[in-house]
Amino acid sequence: MINLVGWLKGLFSKGVGIDLGTANTLIYLENQGVVLREPSVIAIDEATNLPIAVGEEARAMIGRTPRGVRATRSLKDGVIADLDYAKIMLNEFLKRVASNDNALRNPEIVIAVPSGITSVEKSAIRNVAENAKASRIYMPDEPLAAAIGADLPVIEPTGSMIIDIGGGTTEVAVLSLSGIVVNESIRIAGDELCDAIRIYLKCVHSVEIGEKTAEEVKFRLGSAWKTQENDKYNVKGLSLLNGLPTTVTVSRGEIREALAEPLRAIIGAIKHTLEKTPPELAADIYNRGIVVVGGGALLQGLDELISSETEVPVFIAEDPLSAVAKGTGKMLSDPTYSRVLELCQYHK
């Protein structure tokens, strides 16, 4: 691992936008776009407490590590779960995006944070940015960064509604005139969808599966809205009846049933946000629709479910996975958002 303090000395400065997500970390470099997209996972040698791998390599180790090695996420529910590991992970990611032609020295860092986090949790995220020797730190709320990344007119006197369903949190917000008017942040998102699949298989099929298998099932069969096809998938896991490896076949309809409860919570947050929205802005949203970003936006039929429940048009952003990272980058490079950026600056 690198000594980031020494490594940054003498190198050229560049603005860095960071989406430090529960599932994935994305890094945006000013004038270059998203240059890194890696799982927010680190593998640690428990004997020395030193990192073995980070990112995709570490994610491949989840559920497969020998004794003495632990592959873990350094974030949970959108916030830092282990500060030291988060620092190591981000340092390594920054090292990967740096080269002779693409170097960093005391960069300005824009790092998006969930709108519902506590001051202690926000301090932990700030600490990670400070560890990278940032010259300035900006900490916009994730819904604001996501809306900017999705090209919503957040600086105009009109209502825009964004739903960001990540790995650890779902952020729902109505924005106008460069700020959040009303919002709701719940710690139910992609991870809880995977947990719901694991619980369903355990209760209904008496089979225990791992985190990666649950994610694969969600990817293959996950849906929020009834579809004509009811395709099936063979799931391999551990039988709770005899303790032996087994395979069960599950259908798309079953997985939709498994996902119903966490999806109800997300719908509830959306409705609650709409109920708190001032009438003029609510009219704008009804006319312009709701935009969904984040990994959860890829769940089949989610737009139809939200539209059915709210009676408002719903659209999936063009690049939902990169919206927050792109938003942090636009705040750095586009003078249109200079005032927004200024309001997000952290002052010691």
C-alpha positions, 0 to 999 in steps of 0.5 A: 500500500502507498504512503499517500502523503508522500505520493501526492507531493510534487504532483499536479492538482486535479479535482476529484469527484467520489461516489463512495457507495456501499456497493461500489465506489466511483471516481470522477476526474475533472475533464476526464469523466468516470475513471474508476468503478470498483466494488467497495470491498477490501480483503484483510489479513487478520494476523497483520491487519494489512490489506491483501486486495481491494475492489473487484479482486476482494469482492471475488473473495467474499464467502471463499476466504481461508482462515485468517483472511476476511473480505468485507465491505468498508461501508454499510448502509451508505456510511463508514463501517470501518474507518481505517479500511475505508481509508486504505481502500480509497487510497488504493483507488486514488493510486490506480487513477493516478499516472504521469499524465493523470496525477493528483496533488492536494486535490479538491474533493467532492464526495457525496454523502447520504442526506440522512446520515448523522454528524458522526457518520459525516465526520467519518466520511470527511476523515476519509477525504482528509486522509487524501490530503484534499486542499478543499472538501465538498460534501453535497447530499447524494440526491443533489449530486445524483440530480445534477448527474442526471441533468435535472434542472436543479438550479431553476425555480421548478420542482425536480424529483430524484430517487437514488436507490443504492446498495445501502440507502434509498434517497428520495428528494425534491429539489428546486433553486439549487437545494433540497426542498423535502427529502426522505432517506431510508436504509433500505436499498439493494442490500436489503433486496438481496437479504430478502431473497436469502430469507425467502429461500431459507424460509420457503425452500430451507436453503441457505445461500451467500451474498453473491448468490443472492445478488445473482438471483436478483440480477437474473429474476428480480422484478418489481412488476408482474411480467408475462414471463415467469422464467426460472433459475437453479440456485445452489446453496446449503440445505438446512435439512441435512447440511449438504449442498443442494440445488433448488429451482425458483421462479421470477414470481417467487423472487418478486414475492420475496422483494415485496416487503422492502419495495413497499418501504421504498414506495412508502418513502416516495409517497411520504416525500410527495405528501410533504412537497409544496403544491407548486413543486408537486405540479411540476413533478406531475408534469415532468415526472420522477427520475430514478438512479442508482443500481436499484433503478435496474430492477425490472419493472421498478418504474412501472411499480412507482408510477402505479403507486404515485400516478406520476410518470417515472423515468430511469436515468440514461446512466443510472449507475454513474449519476452521483459520480457524474454529478460530483464531477459536474459540480467541479467543472461546470461554472453553472454549479459554482454556487451549489458547490460553494454551499457544500464546502466543508470548513474546519 
